[in-house]
């Protein structure tokens, strides 16, 4: 097996750990969610996450995947930096417009999903979280592009610890319910996304 292939397989394994860490908050929190959220509240949380995931698919248009494709086609560091900044700005603009519409029309989105507008504030916060999440995912895509798997896992671990801690504080100790879970995502994204961006 060639050295380059071994390196690629090693990096893929490390990145897999980071991706699992990013996706594991809901799974790790499941026992706490089932204890501190009613079945109705848990259903609301899941529907909000599903809605945001669907909007994310249509908004992103695979722009971040373009970073992986085009980054190594450039030889000059200046051109690579231009590509990264262009993609970052495009992603921020697309998600800002999409999330602003979602937040502005949160009453309509709430009626569409829940058949009433009582969850419009939760819908608005969910769209804010979608926008803020790309302050984290865009830099993480760049870190993967420049092949820094250990840094990727470290940042993913920090995100997991921060979000779990805030979830426990806001949901268990302050008993804030669904809005506490959403606020923990907001705070995590602001702290980590601001630093990474």
Secondary structure per residue as TSV (DSSP state, phi and psi in degrees):
chain	resnum	aa	ss	phi	psi
A	1	X	-	360.0	131.4
A	2	X	-	-71.1	158.2
A	3	X	H	-62.5	-37.3
A	4	X	H	-67.0	-38.1
A	5	X	H	-68.0	-41.0
A	6	X	H	-60.7	-42.6
A	7	X	H	-62.6	-43.4
A	8	X	H	-63.5	-44.1
A	9	X	H	-65.2	-41.3
A	10	X	H	-61.7	-45.0
A	11	X	H	-63.3	-41.5
A	12	X	H	-61.0	-39.9
A	13	X	H	-64.4	-42.2
A	14	X	H	-67.5	-43.5
A	15	X	H	-61.5	-35.5
A	16	X	H	-60.6	-38.8
A	17	X	H	-62.0	-45.4
A	18	X	H	-62.1	-42.6
A	19	X	H	-64.4	-42.5
A	20	X	H	-61.8	-40.4
A	21	X	H	-61.9	-42.3
A	22	X	H	-62.7	-33.8
A	23	X	H	-92.9	-5.4
A	24	X	-	-90.3	-4.7
A	25	X	H	-58.6	-50.0
A	26	X	H	-62.0	-39.1
A	27	X	H	-67.9	-45.7
A	28	X	H	-65.4	-36.4
A	29	X	H	-79.8	-7.7
A	30	X	H	-52.3	-47.1
A	31	X	H	-61.6	-35.2
A	32	X	H	-72.6	-42.3
A	33	X	H	-58.3	-45.3
A	34	X	H	-68.7	-23.6
A	35	X	H	-86.9	-37.9
A	36	X	H	-105.4	-6.6
A	37	X	S	-115.3	141.4
A	38	X	-	-71.7	160.7
A	39	X	H	-55.2	-36.5
A	40	X	H	-64.2	-45.7
A	41	X	H	-64.6	-38.9
A	42	X	H	-64.4	-40.3
A	43	X	H	-62.2	-41.2
A	44	X	H	-60.5	-46.0
A	45	X	H	-60.1	-44.3
A	46	X	H	-66.6	-40.4
A	47	X	H	-65.3	-37.5
A	48	X	H	-63.8	-44.3
A	49	X	H	-63.5	-41.0
A	50	X	H	-64.4	-43.1
A	51	X	H	-60.5	-47.0
A	52	X	H	-64.1	-38.5
A	53	X	H	-62.7	-42.2
A	54	X	H	-64.9	-46.0
A	55	X	H	-61.0	-39.3
A	56	X	H	-61.2	-40.3
A	57	X	H	-60.9	-44.9
A	58	X	H	-77.8	-26.8
A	59	X	H	-79.8	-41.7
A	60	X	H	-69.2	-31.8
A	61	X	T	53.0	23.6
A	62	X	T	70.6	20.7
A	63	X	H	-62.1	-43.3
A	64	X	H	-63.7	-32.5
A	65	X	H	-66.3	-27.3
A	66	X	H	-63.6	-29.2
A	67	X	H	-59.4	-44.8
A	68	X	H	-64.7	-36.1
A	69	X	H	-72.4	-44.3
A	70	X	H	-95.1	-19.4
A	71	X	G	-55.8	-45.6
A	72	X	G	-85.3	-1.7
A	73	X	G	-78.2	-18.8
A	74	X	-	-93.1	139.8
A	75	X	-	-97.9	-35.8
A	76	X	S	-81.3	138.7
A	77	X	H	-61.8	-35.5
A	78	X	H	-60.6	-43.7
A	79	X	H	-66.3	-37.4
A	80	X	H	-64.4	-42.0
A	81	X	H	-64.6	-39.2
A	82	X	H	-62.3	-41.8
A	83	X	H	-60.7	-47.2
A	84	X	H	-62.5	-46.8
A	85	X	H	-67.1	-36.2
A	86	X	H	-63.9	-45.9
A	87	X	H	-63.8	-42.9
A	88	X	H	-60.0	-46.5
A	89	X	H	-65.3	-42.2
A	90	X	H	-60.7	-46.8
A	91	X	H	-61.8	-46.6
A	92	X	H	-59.5	-45.4
A	93	X	H	-64.0	-48.3
A	94	X	H	-60.3	-45.5
A	95	X	H	-71.8	-32.8
A	96	X	H	-63.0	-48.0
A	97	X	H	-62.6	-47.8
A	98	X	H	-61.9	-46.0
A	99	X	H	-72.2	-33.1
A	100	X	H	-63.7	-43.1
A	101	X	H	-62.6	-43.8
A	102	X	H	-60.5	-42.0
A	103	X	H	-71.1	-42.0
A	104	X	H	-63.5	-36.4
A	105	X	T	-105.3	32.5
A	106	X	H	-62.1	-31.3
A	107	X	H	-60.2	-46.4
A	108	X	H	-66.7	-41.7
A	109	X	H	-64.0	-41.6
A	110	X	H	-61.2	-42.5
A	111	X	H	-65.7	-37.0
A	112	X	H	-65.7	-41.9
A	113	X	H	-84.4	-44.6
A	114	X	H	-110.4	-0.6
A	115	X	S	67.0	14.1
A	116	X	S	-159.2	167.7
A	117	X	S	-100.4	11.6
A	118	X	T	-67.8	-18.2
A	119	X	T	-101.2	16.3
A	120	X	H	-61.2	-35.2
A	121	X	H	-66.6	-36.4
A	122	X	H	-68.2	-37.0
A	123	X	H	-62.9	-44.3
A	124	X	H	-62.0	-43.2
A	125	X	H	-65.7	-37.4
A	126	X	H	-62.8	-40.4
A	127	X	H	-69.3	-36.2
A	128	X	H	-60.2	-43.4
A	129	X	H	-63.6	-36.6
A	130	X	H	-61.9	-45.5
A	131	X	H	-61.9	-48.0
A	132	X	H	-66.0	-29.9
A	133	X	H	-61.7	-28.4
A	134	X	H	-81.0	-5.9
A	135	X	H	-74.9	-18.1
A	136	X	H	-95.7	-48.0
A	137	X	H	-70.4	-30.3
A	138	X	H	-67.9	-49.0
A	139	X	H	-62.0	-34.5
A	140	X	H	-65.1	-36.7
A	141	X	H	-63.8	-39.6
A	142	X	H	-64.2	-41.9
A	143	X	H	-62.1	-38.4
A	144	X	H	-66.6	-37.9
A	145	X	H	-64.0	-40.5
A	146	X	T	-86.7	9.1
A	147	X	T	58.8	61.8
A	148	X	-	-120.9	70.7
A	149	X	H	-64.8	-34.3
A	150	X	H	-67.1	-42.4
A	151	X	H	-61.4	-39.7
A	152	X	H	-58.7	-45.8
A	153	X	H	-68.6	-39.2
A	154	X	H	-61.3	-47.1
A	155	X	H	-64.8	-41.1
A	156	X	H	-61.9	-38.6
A	157	X	H	-67.1	-42.3
A	158	X	H	-61.6	-42.9
A	159	X	H	-60.7	-45.2
A	160	X	H	-61.8	-48.8
A	161	X	H	-63.4	-44.3
A	162	X	H	-63.3	-45.8
A	163	X	H	-68.6	-40.7
A	164	X	H	-62.6	-43.9
A	165	X	H	-61.5	-45.7
A	166	X	H	-67.0	-38.6
A	167	X	H	-59.4	-45.9
A	168	X	I	-65.5	-43.0
A	169	X	I	-61.6	-51.1
A	170	X	I	-78.3	-32.5
A	171	X	I	-89.2	-47.0
A	172	X	I	-83.2	-52.9
A	173	X	I	-80.3	-43.4
A	174	X	S	-94.1	-7.1
A	175	X	-	50.0	51.1
A	176	X	-	-89.1	-8.9
A	177	X	T	72.1	-147.6
A	178	X	H	-58.7	-41.0
A	179	X	H	-64.2	-29.4
A	180	X	H	-65.9	-40.2
A	181	X	H	-64.0	-43.0
A	182	X	H	-66.4	-40.9
A	183	X	H	-63.4	-36.2
A	184	X	H	-63.6	-37.3
A	185	X	H	-66.5	-41.9
A	186	X	H	-60.2	-49.7
A	187	X	H	-63.7	-43.6
A	188	X	H	-59.8	-45.4
A	189	X	H	-65.6	-38.5
A	190	X	H	-66.1	-46.5
A	191	X	H	-66.9	-56.5
A	192	X	H	-73.8	-42.7
A	193	X	H	-64.0	-40.1
A	194	X	H	-62.4	-42.8
A	195	X	H	-65.0	-48.2
A	196	X	H	-67.8	-39.5
A	197	X	-	-69.2	360.0
